[in-house]
Amino acid sequence: MRQQKYTLGVLLLAVVGFAISSVQAKHETVPLPHLSKAIKGEECVEPNDTMRRNHMTYLMHQRDETVIEGIRGKKYSLQACIDCHATADPKIENGKMRTVKPFCAECHSYAAVKIDCFDCHNPSVPLEKTTNTFHEIITAHIRESGASK
Amino acid sequence: MTIDTKKRELLVKGAAVASMTIASGVMLIAPAIARKAGEAASDKVRWGLLIDSNKCDAGCDECVVACKTENGWKSHDRPSTDPQWIRKVNLRDKKTGATHSLPVMCQHCENPPCVDVCPTGASMQRADGVVLVNRHTCIGCRYCMLACPYKARSFVHEDVTGQKPHMPRGKGTVESCTLCVHRIDIGRTPACVEACSSKAGRSAITFGDLNNPSSNIAKELSRYVTTRLRSDLGLEPGVHYRGV
C-alpha cells in the first residue's frame, strides 16, 4: 500500500511537471524567421534552400576574388543582395530608402549570428532603384546562367 | 637587378605584341579596356599616372573634390586624423621664389613598403600594380601608414554611413587611393584624371598602361624626362611627375 502511494505520487509529479514544461515551451518558442519577398523576381541566383545554407560561403569566396584578383561581374555579389532584398520601412530613414538590414536580421537574430558586412558596406539603396540598375556585366551574367539551365 | 630589368623588358615586349594584335582588328582610343566578367586583373598591364605639374595650378583642387565625391570620403575639420586619399602640395624654390603645385596620392609602388610590413596581408598589390587595402582582413594596426614615405594612407577614425556602393568604408580600417579600381576595371579613367581634364580643363594627369608602348602615358614618358618622388628609395612608383 505504501509502495503504491509512493508510485502514484511520482506519477502525479511527472504528469504535472510535463504539463507545466509543455505549457512553458509553447510560450517561449522563438518565432521562426519570416522573410520578406525580394522586390523583383521569384528566384535568387541559386535555389532558395541552397542560398539559405551557403550564402555566406559564396559571399566570402567572391569578396576575395573581387578585391584581391580584381574579378568583377560574378553572380554572388553583396550589392546584388542589397539591390533585390532591401525593403522600405517607415521606421528606417523615414522610409526614404530601402535597406537590407531587416531582411538579414530576420534569420541572423534567430540564429544569434552577428555580421559586420554593413560596418563598411552601405545597406541602403534609393527607393526608385530596382534590379534593372544592376551593373551590366552582372545582368549579362545572370541572363547567361539563367539561359544555360 | 639585371634579372628585374630583363623581366621588365619581356613584359613590355609581350604587351606590345598584345596591343598590335588588338590594333589590327580595331583601333582602341580608350586608355583602359574593360575586362570581361569573371576575368582577373592581369600582370601584362601596369597602371600608372603621369602628372604634369607645369599644367597644375595652386588655386585648383578639382582632382581632390572629384576623389571625395567619387569615393565618399570627407573632412571632419580635424586635420590630424581626417582621411586624405589625395592632396595638393605647393612647392616653392627658396632661392628663386618660383612656385609650383602638384597632387600627391598613393604612388602605387612596384615594391610597396606598406605591403611588406602588413601583418595580415590586407595591404596588397593587385596583379596590374594597383596597391590596395583589403578591408576584410585589415585590423587597423596602421603599420602601413608608418611605412609609407608618401603619407598616402589614412585611418578611418569615425563611424561611416552613406558609403558609395562601389567603395565600402568603415571605422577601424586603413584606406588610400585605389586608382579608382571600380572604374578602371570597366574601362573608365580614375575620377581625378577625368575631373582634371573636364572640370579644370588642364589635362595635367594622364592615366594609362605603362607596359603598353602605344598608350598615351608610355608615349609621353618616352618623350619627356619625368621624375618619381623619392626615387632614391627604389620603390618604383607607378606615378610619374613632370616639372618637379
Interface residues (C-beta under 8 A of the other chain):
Chain A: R63 D64 E65 V67 I68 E69 G70 I71 R72 G73 K74 Q79 I82 D119 C120 H121 N122 S124 V125 H135 I137 I138 A140 H141
Chain B: R35 K36 A37 G38 E39 A40 A41 M124 R126 A127 D128 V130 L132 N134 R135 H136 V160 T161 G162 Q163 K164 P165 P168 R169 G170 K171 T173 V181 D185 I186
